[in-house]
Amino acid sequence: MYVIQLILTLLICLTSISSVFFSFRSRRTKNMLQRGLLAARTNICMGLLLILIAVFQMTMFTGSTLRVIIGAILLALGVFNLFAGLRNHGHFNRLLAHEGAK
């Protein structure tokens, strides 16, 4: 149980740092296609972060009703962010590849 908690904590820290990193990079870039790609990566990291927090919340503590509801909300938000980020990442990747082929 301690090993799982340690792994989840490390993954939460890693995805949090990645999310902040991609967010800063996306705000500082001038190219709009690159900005969209980095924003999509931010969404992917944020989705993974929310999913990991929900898993941590639901598995590491006793299951009260409020804790389960909050965990389910975080899980739903995380899945939505992950899906939107993956979809946008694919879209901006195709646009960048098309722009590079010109």
DSSP file (Angstrom, degrees, kcal/mol; ACC not computed):
  #  RESIDUE AA STRUCTURE BP1 BP2  ACC     N-H-->O    O-->H-N    N-H-->O    O-->H-N    TCO  KAPPA ALPHA  PHI   PSI    X-CA   Y-CA   Z-CA
    1    1 A M     >        0   0    0      0, 0.0     4,-2.1     0, 0.0     5,-0.1   0.000 360.0 360.0 360.0 -39.5    0.0    0.0    0.0
    2    2 A Y  H  >  +     0   0    0      2,-0.2     4,-2.2     1,-0.2     5,-0.1   0.872 360.0  52.4 -66.0 -37.0    2.9    2.4    0.8
    3    3 A V  H  > S+     0   0    0      2,-0.2     4,-2.6     1,-0.2    -1,-0.2   0.913 109.3  48.8 -66.2 -42.5    4.5    1.6   -2.5
    4    4 A I  H  > S+     0   0    0      1,-0.2     4,-2.7     2,-0.2     5,-0.2   0.910 111.5  50.0 -63.4 -42.0    1.3    2.4   -4.5
    5    5 A Q  H  X S+     0   0    0     -4,-2.1     4,-2.2     2,-0.2    -2,-0.2   0.901 111.7  48.4 -63.2 -40.7    0.9    5.7   -2.5
    6    6 A L  H  X S+     0   0    0     -4,-2.2     4,-2.4     2,-0.2    -2,-0.2   0.918 112.4  48.0 -65.5 -44.2    4.5    6.6   -3.3
    7    7 A I  H  X S+     0   0    0     -4,-2.6     4,-2.6     2,-0.2    -2,-0.2   0.926 112.9  48.0 -63.4 -45.5    4.2    5.9   -7.0
    8    8 A L  H  X S+     0   0    0     -4,-2.7     4,-2.4     1,-0.2    -1,-0.2   0.901 111.6  50.7 -62.7 -40.4    0.9    7.8   -7.2
    9    9 A T  H  X S+     0   0    0     -4,-2.2     4,-2.3    -5,-0.2    -2,-0.2   0.918 111.4  47.4 -63.9 -43.7    2.5   10.8   -5.4
   10   10 A L  H  X S+     0   0    0     -4,-2.4     4,-2.5     2,-0.2    -2,-0.2   0.908 112.9  48.7 -64.1 -41.8    5.5   10.8   -7.7
   11   11 A L  H  X S+     0   0    0     -4,-2.6     4,-2.6     2,-0.2     5,-0.2   0.880 110.1  51.8 -65.8 -37.5    3.2   10.6  -10.8
   12   12 A I  H  X S+     0   0    0     -4,-2.4     4,-2.0     2,-0.2    -2,-0.2   0.924 112.0  46.4 -64.1 -43.9    1.1   13.4   -9.5
   13   13 A C  H  X S+     0   0    0     -4,-2.3     4,-2.4     2,-0.2    -2,-0.2   0.915 113.1  49.9 -63.5 -42.9    4.2   15.6   -9.0
   14   14 A L  H  X S+     0   0    0     -4,-2.5     4,-2.4     1,-0.2    -2,-0.2   0.923 112.9  44.7 -63.3 -46.2    5.5   14.7  -12.4
   15   15 A T  H  X S+     0   0    0     -4,-2.6     4,-2.3     2,-0.2    -1,-0.2   0.846 112.3  53.3 -69.4 -32.1    2.3   15.5  -14.3
   16   16 A S  H  X S+     0   0    0     -4,-2.0     4,-2.1    -5,-0.2    -2,-0.2   0.935 111.2  45.0 -65.7 -46.0    1.9   18.7  -12.3
   17   17 A I  H  X S+     0   0    0     -4,-2.4     4,-2.5     1,-0.2    -2,-0.2   0.905 113.8  50.5 -63.9 -41.8    5.4   19.9  -13.2
   18   18 A S  H  X S+     0   0    0     -4,-2.4     4,-2.7     2,-0.2     5,-0.3   0.897 108.9  51.9 -63.3 -40.4    4.8   18.9  -16.9
   19   19 A S  H  X S+     0   0    0     -4,-2.3     4,-2.0     1,-0.2    -1,-0.2   0.922 112.0  45.0 -63.1 -44.7    1.5   20.7  -17.0
   20   20 A V  H  X S+     0   0    0     -4,-2.1     4,-2.5     2,-0.2     5,-0.2   0.911 112.9  52.4 -65.1 -42.0    3.1   23.9  -15.7
   21   21 A F  H  X S+     0   0    0     -4,-2.5     4,-2.3     1,-0.2    -2,-0.2   0.941 112.8  42.6 -59.4 -50.9    6.0   23.5  -18.1
   22   22 A F  H  X S+     0   0    0     -4,-2.7     4,-2.4     1,-0.2    -1,-0.2   0.843 112.3  55.4 -67.6 -32.7    3.8   23.1  -21.1
   23   23 A S  H  X S+     0   0    0     -4,-2.0     4,-1.7    -5,-0.3    -2,-0.2   0.935 110.0  44.8 -65.0 -46.2    1.6   25.9  -20.0
   24   24 A F  H  X S+     0   0    0     -4,-2.5     4,-1.3     1,-0.2    -2,-0.2   0.913 114.2  49.6 -63.8 -42.1    4.4   28.4  -19.7
   25   25 A R  H  X S+     0   0    0     -4,-2.3     4,-1.1    -5,-0.2     3,-0.2   0.896 109.5  51.6 -64.3 -39.0    5.9   27.3  -23.0
   26   26 A S  H  < S+     0   0    0     -4,-2.4    -1,-0.2     1,-0.2    -2,-0.2   0.842 110.3  49.0 -68.6 -31.1    2.5   27.7  -24.8
   27   27 A R  H  < S+     0   0    0     -4,-1.7    -1,-0.2     1,-0.2    -2,-0.2   0.753 112.6  47.7 -77.6 -23.2    2.1   31.2  -23.5
   28   28 A R  H  < S+     0   0    0     -4,-1.3    -2,-0.2    -3,-0.2    -1,-0.2   0.622  90.0  95.5 -94.7 -14.2    5.5   32.3  -24.5
   29   29 A T     <  -     0   0    0     -4,-1.1     6,-0.0    -5,-0.1    -4,-0.0  -0.489  56.6-156.4 -82.4 149.5    5.6   31.0  -28.1
   30   30 A K        +     0   0    0     -2,-0.2     2,-0.4     5,-0.0    -1,-0.1   0.792  68.7  90.3 -91.8 -33.2    4.7   33.3  -31.0
   31   31 A N     >  -     0   0    0      1,-0.2     4,-2.3     2,-0.1     5,-0.1  -0.520  66.2-151.5 -71.0 123.3    3.7   30.6  -33.6
   32   32 A M  H  > S+     0   0    0     -2,-0.4     4,-2.1     2,-0.2    -1,-0.2   0.850  94.1  51.0 -68.0 -34.9    0.0   29.9  -33.2
   33   33 A L  H  > S+     0   0    0      2,-0.2     4,-2.1     1,-0.2    -1,-0.2   0.917 112.4  46.4 -68.3 -41.8    0.2   26.3  -34.3
   34   34 A Q  H  > S+     0   0    0      2,-0.2     4,-2.4     1,-0.2    -2,-0.2   0.879 110.6  54.3 -65.2 -37.2    3.0   25.5  -31.9
   35   35 A R  H  X S+     0   0    0     -4,-2.3     4,-2.3     1,-0.2    -2,-0.2   0.909 108.6  48.3 -62.3 -42.8    1.0   27.3  -29.2
   36   36 A G  H  X S+     0   0    0     -4,-2.1     4,-2.0     2,-0.2    -2,-0.2   0.887 110.9  50.8 -65.1 -39.0   -2.0   25.1  -29.9
   37   37 A L  H  X S+     0   0    0     -4,-2.1     4,-1.9     2,-0.2    -2,-0.2   0.915 112.6  45.5 -64.6 -43.4    0.2   22.0  -29.8
   38   38 A L  H  X S+     0   0    0     -4,-2.4     4,-2.0     2,-0.2    -2,-0.2   0.865 111.0  52.9 -69.4 -35.4    1.7   23.0  -26.4
   39   39 A A  H  X S+     0   0    0     -4,-2.3     4,-2.1     2,-0.2    -1,-0.2   0.868 107.5  52.5 -65.9 -35.3   -1.8   23.9  -25.0
   40   40 A A  H  X S+     0   0    0     -4,-2.0     4,-2.3     2,-0.2    -2,-0.2   0.901 108.2  50.3 -65.5 -40.5   -3.0   20.4  -26.0
   41   41 A R  H  X S+     0   0    0     -4,-1.9     4,-2.5     2,-0.2    -2,-0.2   0.868 107.9  54.0 -64.8 -35.5    0.0   18.9  -24.2
   42   42 A T  H  X S+     0   0    0     -4,-2.0     4,-2.7     2,-0.2    -2,-0.2   0.924 108.7  48.9 -61.5 -43.9   -1.0   21.0  -21.2
   43   43 A N  H  X S+     0   0    0     -4,-2.1     4,-2.6     2,-0.2    -2,-0.2   0.893 110.2  51.1 -63.3 -40.2   -4.5   19.5  -21.4
   44   44 A I  H  X S+     0   0    0     -4,-2.3     4,-2.5     2,-0.2    -2,-0.2   0.943 113.0  44.7 -62.5 -47.3   -3.2   16.0  -21.6
   45   45 A C  H  X S+     0   0    0     -4,-2.5     4,-2.4     1,-0.2    -2,-0.2   0.901 113.8  50.1 -64.4 -40.3   -1.0   16.5  -18.5
   46   46 A M  H  X S+     0   0    0     -4,-2.7     4,-2.5     2,-0.2    -1,-0.2   0.894 110.3  50.5 -65.9 -39.0   -3.8   18.2  -16.6
   47   47 A G  H  X S+     0   0    0     -4,-2.6     4,-2.4     2,-0.2    -2,-0.2   0.930 111.8  46.8 -63.3 -45.2   -6.2   15.3  -17.5
   48   48 A L  H  X S+     0   0    0     -4,-2.5     4,-2.7     1,-0.2    -2,-0.2   0.897 111.2  53.3 -62.9 -39.1   -3.7   12.8  -16.3
   49   49 A L  H  X S+     0   0    0     -4,-2.4     4,-2.4     2,-0.2    -2,-0.2   0.932 110.3  46.0 -60.7 -47.0   -3.1   14.8  -13.1
   50   50 A L  H  X S+     0   0    0     -4,-2.5     4,-2.3     2,-0.2    -1,-0.2   0.890 112.9  50.2 -65.1 -39.2   -6.8   14.9  -12.3
   51   51 A I  H  X S+     0   0    0     -4,-2.4     4,-2.6     2,-0.2    -2,-0.2   0.926 111.6  48.2 -64.2 -44.2   -7.2   11.2  -13.0
   52   52 A L  H  X S+     0   0    0     -4,-2.7     4,-2.7     2,-0.2    -2,-0.2   0.892 111.1  50.2 -64.5 -39.7   -4.3   10.4  -10.7
   53   53 A I  H  X S+     0   0    0     -4,-2.4     4,-2.9     2,-0.2    -1,-0.2   0.910 111.3  49.6 -63.8 -40.9   -5.6   12.6   -8.0
   54   54 A A  H  X S+     0   0    0     -4,-2.3     4,-2.6     2,-0.2    -2,-0.2   0.919 112.2  46.9 -64.1 -43.2   -9.0   10.9   -8.3
   55   55 A V  H  X S+     0   0    0     -4,-2.6     4,-2.1     2,-0.2     5,-0.3   0.924 113.9  48.4 -63.8 -43.5   -7.4    7.4   -8.1
   56   56 A F  H  X S+     0   0    0     -4,-2.7     4,-2.1     1,-0.2     5,-0.3   0.928 113.2  48.1 -60.1 -45.8   -5.3    8.5   -5.1
   57   57 A Q  H  X S+     0   0    0     -4,-2.9     4,-0.7     1,-0.2    -2,-0.2   0.895 115.8  42.9 -61.8 -43.1   -8.4   10.0   -3.4
   58   58 A M  H  < S+     0   0    0     -4,-2.6    -1,-0.2    -5,-0.2    -2,-0.2   0.783 122.2  35.6 -78.9 -27.2  -10.6    6.9   -4.0
   59   59 A T  H  < S+     0   0    0     -4,-2.1    -2,-0.2    -5,-0.2    -3,-0.2   0.762 113.9  49.8-100.2 -26.8   -8.0    4.2   -3.1
   60   60 A M  H  < S+     0   0    0     -4,-2.1     2,-0.3    -5,-0.3    -3,-0.1   0.666 106.7  48.5 -92.2 -15.4   -5.9    5.6   -0.3
   61   61 A F  S  < S-     0   0    0     -4,-0.7     2,-0.0    -5,-0.3     0, 0.0  -0.790  95.0 -83.6-123.0 164.7   -8.6    6.8    2.1
   62   62 A T        -     0   0    0     -2,-0.3     2,-1.4     1,-0.1     5,-0.1  -0.371  52.8-107.0 -65.8 146.7  -11.8    5.4    3.6
   63   63 A G        +     0   0    0      4,-0.1     2,-0.2    -4,-0.1    -1,-0.1  -0.597  46.3 168.3 -86.8  89.5  -14.7    5.7    1.3
   64   64 A S     >  -     0   0    0     -2,-1.4     4,-2.2     1,-0.1     5,-0.2  -0.578  46.5-111.7 -87.5 163.1  -17.1    8.4    2.5
   65   65 A T  H  > S+     0   0    0      1,-0.2     4,-2.3    -2,-0.2     5,-0.2   0.914 117.1  48.9 -62.4 -44.6  -19.9    9.6    0.2
   66   66 A L  H  > S+     0   0    0      1,-0.2     4,-2.6     2,-0.2    -1,-0.2   0.900 110.4  51.3 -63.5 -40.8  -18.4   13.0   -0.2
   67   67 A R  H  > S+     0   0    0      1,-0.2     4,-2.3     2,-0.2    -1,-0.2   0.892 111.3  47.8 -64.2 -40.1  -15.0   11.6   -1.0
   68   68 A V  H  X S+     0   0    0     -4,-2.2     4,-2.4     2,-0.2    -2,-0.2   0.895 112.1  49.5 -67.8 -40.1  -16.4    9.3   -3.6
   69   69 A I  H  X S+     0   0    0     -4,-2.3     4,-2.2     2,-0.2    -2,-0.2   0.930 113.1  45.9 -64.7 -45.9  -18.4   12.1   -5.2
   70   70 A I  H  X S+     0   0    0     -4,-2.6     4,-2.5     1,-0.2    -2,-0.2   0.905 113.1  50.8 -64.2 -41.3  -15.4   14.4   -5.4
   71   71 A G  H  X S+     0   0    0     -4,-2.3     4,-2.4    -5,-0.2    -1,-0.2   0.893 110.0  49.6 -61.9 -40.7  -13.3   11.6   -6.8
   72   72 A A  H  X S+     0   0    0     -4,-2.4     4,-2.4     2,-0.2    -2,-0.2   0.887 110.9  49.5 -67.1 -38.5  -15.9   10.8   -9.4
   73   73 A I  H  X S+     0   0    0     -4,-2.2     4,-2.5     2,-0.2     5,-0.2   0.929 112.5  47.2 -65.1 -45.2  -16.0   14.5  -10.4
   74   74 A L  H  X S+     0   0    0     -4,-2.5     4,-2.4     1,-0.2    -2,-0.2   0.892 112.1  51.1 -62.9 -39.3  -12.2   14.7  -10.7
   75   75 A L  H  X S+     0   0    0     -4,-2.4     4,-2.5     2,-0.2    -2,-0.2   0.918 110.9  47.5 -63.9 -43.7  -12.2   11.5  -12.7
   76   76 A A  H  X S+     0   0    0     -4,-2.4     4,-2.2     2,-0.2    -2,-0.2   0.919 113.6  47.4 -64.6 -43.6  -14.8   12.8  -15.1
   77   77 A L  H  X S+     0   0    0     -4,-2.5     4,-2.6     1,-0.2    -2,-0.2   0.894 112.4  50.8 -63.3 -39.6  -13.0   16.1  -15.5
   78   78 A G  H  X S+     0   0    0     -4,-2.4     4,-2.7     2,-0.2    -2,-0.2   0.915 110.2  47.7 -65.2 -43.8   -9.7   14.3  -16.0
   79   79 A V  H  X S+     0   0    0     -4,-2.5     4,-2.6     2,-0.2     5,-0.2   0.908 113.0  49.5 -64.3 -41.3  -11.0   12.0  -18.7
   80   80 A F  H  X S+     0   0    0     -4,-2.2     4,-2.7     2,-0.2     5,-0.2   0.938 113.0  46.2 -62.6 -46.7  -12.6   15.0  -20.5
   81   81 A N  H  X S+     0   0    0     -4,-2.6     4,-2.6     2,-0.2    -2,-0.2   0.907 113.4  49.5 -62.3 -42.1   -9.4   17.0  -20.4
   82   82 A L  H  X S+     0   0    0     -4,-2.7     4,-2.4     2,-0.2    -2,-0.2   0.928 113.0  46.4 -63.1 -45.4   -7.3   14.0  -21.5
   83   83 A F  H  X S+     0   0    0     -4,-2.6     4,-2.4     2,-0.2    -2,-0.2   0.930 114.6  46.6 -62.9 -46.4   -9.7   13.3  -24.4
   84   84 A A  H  X S+     0   0    0     -4,-2.7     4,-2.6     1,-0.2     5,-0.2   0.898 113.0  50.0 -64.3 -40.1   -9.8   17.0  -25.5
   85   85 A G  H  X S+     0   0    0     -4,-2.6     4,-2.5    -5,-0.2    -1,-0.2   0.910 111.6  47.3 -65.5 -42.4   -6.0   17.2  -25.3
   86   86 A L  H  X S+     0   0    0     -4,-2.4     4,-2.1     2,-0.2    -2,-0.2   0.905 113.5  48.4 -65.1 -41.1   -5.4   14.1  -27.3
   87   87 A R  H  X S+     0   0    0     -4,-2.4     4,-2.0    -5,-0.2    -2,-0.2   0.935 115.1  44.1 -64.2 -46.3   -7.9   15.3  -30.0
   88   88 A N  H  X S+     0   0    0     -4,-2.6     4,-2.9     2,-0.2     5,-0.3   0.863 110.2  56.0 -67.5 -35.8   -6.4   18.7  -30.2
   89   89 A H  H  X S+     0   0    0     -4,-2.5     4,-2.2    -5,-0.2    -1,-0.2   0.927 109.4  46.2 -62.3 -44.4   -2.8   17.3  -30.2
   90   90 A G  H  X S+     0   0    0     -4,-2.1     4,-2.1     2,-0.2    -1,-0.2   0.903 112.8  50.6 -63.1 -41.1   -3.7   15.2  -33.2
   91   91 A H  H  X S+     0   0    0     -4,-2.0     4,-2.0     1,-0.2    -2,-0.2   0.942 113.9  42.6 -62.8 -49.3   -5.3   18.2  -35.0
   92   92 A F  H  X S+     0   0    0     -4,-2.9     4,-2.5     1,-0.2    -1,-0.2   0.824 110.9  56.7 -71.5 -30.2   -2.4   20.5  -34.4
   93   93 A N  H  X S+     0   0    0     -4,-2.2     4,-2.4    -5,-0.3    -1,-0.2   0.928 108.7  47.1 -62.2 -44.4    0.1   17.8  -35.3
   94   94 A R  H  X S+     0   0    0     -4,-2.1     4,-2.4     2,-0.2    -2,-0.2   0.903 112.4  49.9 -63.9 -40.8   -1.7   17.4  -38.7
   95   95 A L  H  X S+     0   0    0     -4,-2.0     4,-2.3     2,-0.2    -2,-0.2   0.904 112.0  47.4 -65.2 -40.5   -1.7   21.1  -39.2
   96   96 A L  H  X S+     0   0    0     -4,-2.5     4,-2.2     2,-0.2    -2,-0.2   0.890 112.4  49.3 -66.7 -38.8    2.0   21.4  -38.4
   97   97 A A  H  X S+     0   0    0     -4,-2.4     4,-1.4     2,-0.2    -2,-0.2   0.901 112.2  48.6 -66.3 -40.1    2.8   18.5  -40.7
   98   98 A H  H  X S+     0   0    0     -4,-2.4     4,-0.6     1,-0.2    -2,-0.2   0.888 112.4  48.2 -66.5 -38.8    0.8   20.1  -43.5
   99   99 A E  H >< S+     0   0    0     -4,-2.3     3,-0.6     1,-0.2    -2,-0.2   0.861 110.8  51.5 -68.6 -35.9    2.5   23.5  -43.0
  100  100 A G  H 3< S+     0   0    0     -4,-2.2    -1,-0.2     1,-0.2    -2,-0.2   0.770 103.6  58.8 -71.2 -26.0    5.9   21.8  -43.0
  101  101 A A  H 3<        0   0    0     -4,-1.4    -1,-0.2     1,-0.2    -2,-0.2   0.664 360.0 360.0 -78.1 -15.7    5.1   20.0  -46.3
  102  102 A K    <<        0   0    0     -3,-0.6    -1,-0.2    -4,-0.6    -2,-0.1   0.489 360.0 360.0 -72.9 360.0    4.5   23.4  -48.1
